[in-house]
Amino acid sequence: MAKALYYKVDGKKGKARDLPASLFDGVVNEDVMHQAVKVHLANQRQGTGSAKNRSAVRGGSRKPWRQKGTGRARQGSIRSVQWVGGGRAFPPIPHSWRQKLPKRVRLLARRSAWNVRADGDRVVLADLPALDAPKTREVRAFLEAIEAAEDKVLILTDGQNETLYLSTRNMPKVKLMPFGEESVYDVLNADLLIIEKSALDDVSDEAPASRKKEAAPKGETATEDSVEETDEGASAESDGATDEEAPADEAEAADEDAADEDVEASEEAADAEDEDEEKTDG
């Protein structure tokens, strides 16, 4: 487990503290960090540069002189790119340079940057000074006490701290922001990373578990619980089937009785016809 030095408010060194394994897990992916830095720098570009091409410059619709016979080079417009006051070839056009990274890639890049600083012992936990009013002198004294006055420092606070921000605003080598809002570029650009101790108190030491449930393999045998469930389901289905089959059997029996009565009636009618024929013949 990664550890970091701990400094009290007065700048005195305390016992080294363990860093949460969920953030400082030792994984460093340089490719992802490089990609995150490129995206961050691209998103800083405003993309407001603009200039006019020859079609946007006013004037120049008439040919300045005829094509041949003057001894001069042929010209089609006084607003061509080679003329003073003409348009510009391939001018910048206002557009957005913004890029995006997937959330998992951003998180991996941030953890990698933290691990790089932790491996180099450039992560420090500290109790930051509590100021009633902005005072740069006290912040500078604190940095001198922990021997970080000449380094480029990134201070991560536990939430917004307006007073401390105003105290460090005029220090060119110090950058302050709430913990969790720093970018990969901010972490890698700093020589020393100072994290307020209370900012890591709510972070779990265990690695985040995957939300996806693993499916059981196909060859795995059924457990006793599943067998009991299947047996109960089968018995319930059989009971329901018998209940449903009982009225069906009664209906079939009634149909058979009706058929037998029809057959007997037809036989009696046939016998009566034979008797009538015998009488007529006699």
Summary of the structure (lengths in Angstrom):
residues: 282
radius of gyration: 44.3
end to end distance: 123.1
largest distance: 146.6
contacts: 663
relative contact order: 0.12
helix: 41%
strand: 10%
